[in-house]
Amino acid sequence: MGGRPLIGVSTYLEAGARWGVWELEAALLPAAYPRLVSRSGGLAALLPPDDPALAPEVVARLDGVVVAGGPDVDPARYGAERSPRCGPPAPERDAWELALIEAALAARVPFLGICRGMQLLNVALGGTLVQHLEGHTEAVGVFGAHPVHPVPGTLYASIQPAGTSVPTYHHQAIDHLAPALTPSAHAADGTIEALELPSTDGWALGVQWHPEMGTDDRVMRALVAAAGGAGS
């Protein structure tokens, strides 16, 4: 049909969101995400948590999928004991977003995982997470920045071939990398900052940082470009 690619972005449920005289359960997403999709050439469709069985039907109507940042992944999802520094579980969101990832990979719909989304991609394919990472957060509720360095020859390096400073708020990170995934960028301390599937398995990229909080749109533009090719 042509036109801008339709990019689904996962959202999360909050028990008590307030607007006007109302305080009700709401499906929320920071506005920076749809704004990033829009200025990168896509149309954003917000995807609140739903029945995981519906994920393939949802993904079939999209040109690309983004799993956004958010709460910690439940350690039970990767067979670990909960650390005292791990945040409270979000079981509905875990189930829904894992189903979205599995459906996107199965249908070869271009996928981008942002922060939690990258971590969930690793978990979905059999990897594990560090439940608390020191030294990657400026302050509570404050985004910092640090440089990341691409791995030559990767998809990420083709998008951003040189090291660049990125907006960061890291609390968790990759521990054991899933066998199917390739690390494609690192921080100075070796933390995996981006990972991806081989190109033979489709277009799937995860980044540890928050591109929606910066001005460098290249990662999202690459997703939208891949989605345009997938939907054409």
PESULUR-V382623 format. One record per pair of residues at least 24 apart in sequence whose C-alpha atoms are under 8 Angstrom apart, sorted by sequence separation. I is the first residue (numbers start at 0). J is the second residue. If there is no record, write none. Layout:
# PESULUR-V382623
i=I j=J
i=I j=J
This chain:
# PESULUR-V382623
i=8 j=32
i=142 j=166
i=143 j=167
i=8 j=33
i=142 j=167
i=143 j=168
i=97 j=123
i=142 j=168
i=141 j=168
i=156 j=183
i=155 j=183
i=156 j=184
i=154 j=183
i=155 j=184
i=6 j=36
i=66 j=96
i=153 j=183
i=136 j=167
i=137 j=168
i=135 j=167
i=136 j=168
i=150 j=182
i=151 j=183
i=135 j=168
i=136 j=169
i=150 j=183
i=66 j=100
i=135 j=169
i=136 j=170
i=149 j=183
i=150 j=184
i=6 j=41
i=8 j=43
i=10 j=45
i=12 j=47
i=32 j=67
i=64 j=99
i=135 j=170
i=149 j=184
i=150 j=185
i=172 j=207
i=4 j=40
i=5 j=41
i=6 j=42
i=7 j=43
i=8 j=44
i=9 j=45
i=10 j=46
i=11 j=47
i=12 j=48
i=148 j=184
i=149 j=185
i=3 j=40
i=4 j=41
i=5 j=42
i=6 j=43
i=7 j=44
i=8 j=45
i=9 j=46
i=10 j=47
i=11 j=48
i=132 j=169
i=133 j=170
i=147 j=184
i=148 j=185
i=3 j=41
i=4 j=42
i=5 j=43
i=6 j=44
i=7 j=45
i=8 j=46
i=9 j=47
i=10 j=48
i=132 j=170
i=147 j=185
i=148 j=186
i=155 j=193
i=169 j=207
i=3 j=42
i=5 j=44
i=7 j=46
i=9 j=48
i=64 j=103
i=131 j=170
i=132 j=171
i=147 j=186
i=148 j=187
i=169 j=208
i=130 j=170
i=131 j=171
i=132 j=172
i=146 j=186
i=147 j=187
i=155 j=195
i=167 j=207
i=168 j=208
i=54 j=95
i=58 j=99
i=130 j=171
i=131 j=172
i=145 j=186
i=146 j=187
i=154 j=195
i=167 j=208
i=168 j=209
i=49 j=91
i=129 j=171
i=130 j=172
i=166 j=208
i=167 j=209
i=48 j=91
i=51 j=94
i=55 j=98
i=72 j=115
i=128 j=171
i=129 j=172
i=165 j=208
i=166 j=209
i=48 j=92
i=51 j=95
i=54 j=98
i=55 j=99
i=58 j=102
i=64 j=108
i=68 j=112
i=71 j=115
i=128 j=172
i=129 j=173
i=154 j=198
i=165 j=209
i=166 j=210
i=50 j=95
i=54 j=99
i=58 j=103
i=63 j=108
i=64 j=109
i=65 j=110
i=66 j=111
i=67 j=112
i=68 j=113
i=69 j=114
i=70 j=115
i=77 j=122
i=85 j=130
i=128 j=173
i=129 j=174
i=147 j=192
i=165 j=210
i=49 j=95
i=52 j=98
i=62 j=108
i=63 j=109
i=64 j=110
i=65 j=111
i=66 j=112
i=67 j=113
i=68 j=114
i=69 j=115
i=72 j=118
i=76 j=122
i=84 j=130
i=85 j=131
i=127 j=173
i=128 j=174
i=166 j=212
i=48 j=95
i=51 j=98
i=55 j=102
i=59 j=106
i=61 j=108
i=62 j=109
i=63 j=110
i=64 j=111
i=65 j=112
i=66 j=113
i=67 j=114
i=68 j=115
i=72 j=119
i=84 j=131
i=126 j=173
i=127 j=174
i=128 j=175
i=166 j=213
i=48 j=96
i=51 j=99
i=54 j=102
i=55 j=103
i=58 j=106
i=65 j=113
i=67 j=115
i=68 j=116
i=77 j=125
i=82 j=130
i=126 j=174
i=127 j=175
i=165 j=213
i=66 j=115
i=67 j=116
i=77 j=126
i=126 j=175
i=127 j=176
i=155 j=204
i=58 j=108
i=66 j=116
i=77 j=127
i=126 j=176
i=127 j=177
i=154 j=204
i=7 j=58
i=65 j=116
i=66 j=117
i=77 j=128
i=125 j=176
i=126 j=177
i=121 j=173
i=125 j=177
i=126 j=178
i=124 j=177
i=125 j=178
i=7 j=61
i=74 j=128
i=118 j=172
i=124 j=178
i=6 j=61
i=7 j=62
i=114 j=169
i=118 j=173
i=121 j=176
i=122 j=177
i=124 j=179
i=5 j=61
i=6 j=62
i=7 j=63
i=8 j=64
i=9 j=65
i=74 j=130
i=121 j=177
i=4 j=61
i=5 j=62
i=6 j=63
i=7 j=64
i=8 j=65
i=9 j=66
i=10 j=67
i=4 j=62
i=5 j=63
i=6 j=64
i=7 j=65
i=8 j=66
i=9 j=67
i=11 j=69
i=159 j=217
i=4 j=63
i=6 j=65
i=8 j=67
i=121 j=180
i=158 j=217
i=159 j=218
i=158 j=218
i=155 j=218
i=158 j=221
i=117 j=193
i=117 j=194
i=12 j=92
i=11 j=92
i=120 j=205
i=9 j=96
i=117 j=204
i=118 j=205
i=117 j=205
i=116 j=205
i=117 j=206
i=118 j=207
i=117 j=207
i=114 j=205
i=109 j=201
i=110 j=202
i=111 j=203
i=112 j=204
i=113 j=205
i=114 j=206
i=115 j=207
i=107 j=200
i=108 j=201
i=109 j=202
i=110 j=203
i=111 j=204
i=112 j=205
i=113 j=206
i=114 j=207
i=107 j=201
i=108 j=202
i=109 j=203
i=110 j=204
i=111 j=205
i=112 j=206
i=113 j=207
i=114 j=208
i=107 j=202
i=111 j=206
i=113 j=208
i=114 j=209
i=104 j=200
i=113 j=209
i=104 j=201
i=113 j=210
i=104 j=203
i=71 j=171
i=111 j=219
i=111 j=222
i=110 j=222
i=109 j=222
i=109 j=225
i=109 j=226
i=108 j=226
i=109 j=229
i=108 j=229
i=68 j=209
i=63 j=222
i=63 j=223
i=63 j=226
i=62 j=226
i=62 j=227
i=62 j=229
i=62 j=230
i=35 j=211
i=34 j=211
i=39 j=216
i=32 j=211
i=31 j=211
i=39 j=219
i=40 j=220
i=31 j=212
i=35 j=216
i=39 j=220
i=41 j=223
i=36 j=219
i=40 j=223
i=35 j=219
i=36 j=220
i=39 j=223
i=36 j=223
i=6 j=223
i=4 j=223
i=6 j=226
i=5 j=226
i=4 j=226
i=4 j=227
i=3 j=227
i=4 j=230
i=1 j=231
i=0 j=231
